[in-house]
Amino acid sequence: MTKDIDETAASGLGLDENEEQLLLALFSGQPYQDFLRQRHLLLSVVVDQINEKIFDEIGDAVIDCDGQKAEIVEDYQSDLADLLGIEEK
């Protein structure tokens, strides 16, 4: 099964395509390194952008990143999925 982000929810938060793709990869457990490399993006920068945009809604950083790998904070996974309208397809 694949997951999909509700476009209205994502645009309401100001998420761009790169941020959406990273979130989908993190929710699905899919690799994201090639995607970032192809677009010349730094993981930590994209994670910081996502965390900033979602902070007002959740009140905390929703993704942990050590510069090499990222993961959604387990305590916020359900809240984030609801916020983004993520559904199984």
C-alpha positions as CSV (number, residue, x, y, z in Angstrom):
1,M,0.0,0.0,0.0
2,T,1.1,3.5,-0.7
3,K,0.4,6.6,1.3
4,D,-0.8,10.0,0.0
5,I,-0.9,13.5,1.5
6,D,-4.0,15.5,1.2
7,E,-2.9,18.4,-1.1
8,T,-5.2,20.9,0.5
9,A,-3.8,20.1,4.0
10,A,-0.2,20.3,2.7
11,S,-0.7,23.6,0.9
12,G,-2.5,25.0,4.0
13,L,0.7,24.3,6.0
14,G,2.8,25.8,3.2
15,L,4.6,22.5,2.4
16,D,6.3,22.4,-0.9
17,E,6.7,19.3,-3.1
18,N,10.1,18.4,-1.7
19,E,8.8,18.5,1.9
20,E,5.8,16.4,0.9
21,Q,8.0,13.8,-0.7
22,L,10.2,13.5,2.3
23,L,7.3,13.2,4.6
24,L,5.8,10.5,2.5
25,A,9.1,8.6,2.4
26,L,9.3,8.8,6.2
27,F,5.8,7.6,6.7
28,S,6.2,4.8,4.3
29,G,9.6,3.7,5.4
30,Q,11.0,4.3,1.9
31,P,14.5,5.5,1.1
32,Y,14.8,9.2,0.5
33,Q,18.5,9.7,0.0
34,D,18.5,9.5,-3.8
35,F,15.6,11.8,-4.0
36,L,17.4,14.4,-2.0
37,R,20.7,13.9,-3.9
38,Q,19.0,14.3,-7.3
39,R,17.5,17.6,-6.2
40,H,20.6,18.8,-4.5
41,L,18.9,19.1,-1.1
42,L,20.3,18.7,2.3
43,L,18.3,16.4,4.6
44,S,18.7,18.7,7.7
45,V,17.6,21.8,5.7
46,V,14.4,20.1,4.5
47,V,13.6,18.7,7.9
48,D,14.1,22.1,9.5
49,Q,11.7,23.6,7.0
50,I,9.1,21.0,7.7
51,N,9.5,21.4,11.5
52,E,9.1,25.2,11.2
53,K,6.0,25.0,9.1
54,I,4.3,22.4,11.4
55,F,5.5,23.8,14.7
56,D,2.4,26.1,15.2
57,E,0.1,23.2,14.7
58,I,1.9,20.5,16.8
59,G,3.9,22.7,19.2
60,D,7.1,20.8,18.8
61,A,9.5,19.4,16.2
62,V,7.9,16.4,14.5
63,I,11.0,15.0,12.8
64,D,14.3,14.1,14.4
65,C,17.4,14.5,12.2
66,D,21.0,13.9,12.9
67,G,22.1,15.1,9.5
68,Q,22.4,11.6,8.1
69,K,19.0,10.1,8.8
70,A,15.6,11.4,9.8
71,E,12.6,9.9,11.4
72,I,9.2,11.1,12.5
73,V,8.9,11.5,16.3
74,E,6.8,8.5,17.4
75,D,4.7,10.6,19.8
76,Y,3.6,12.8,17.0
77,Q,3.2,10.3,14.1
78,S,-0.6,10.0,14.5
79,D,-1.2,13.7,15.0
80,L,1.0,14.5,11.9
81,A,-0.8,11.9,9.8
82,D,-4.2,13.4,10.8
83,L,-2.9,16.9,10.1
84,L,-1.7,16.0,6.7
85,G,-4.7,13.9,5.8
86,I,-2.4,10.9,5.1
87,E,-4.3,7.9,3.9
88,E,-3.4,4.4,2.8
89,K,-4.1,3.9,-0.9
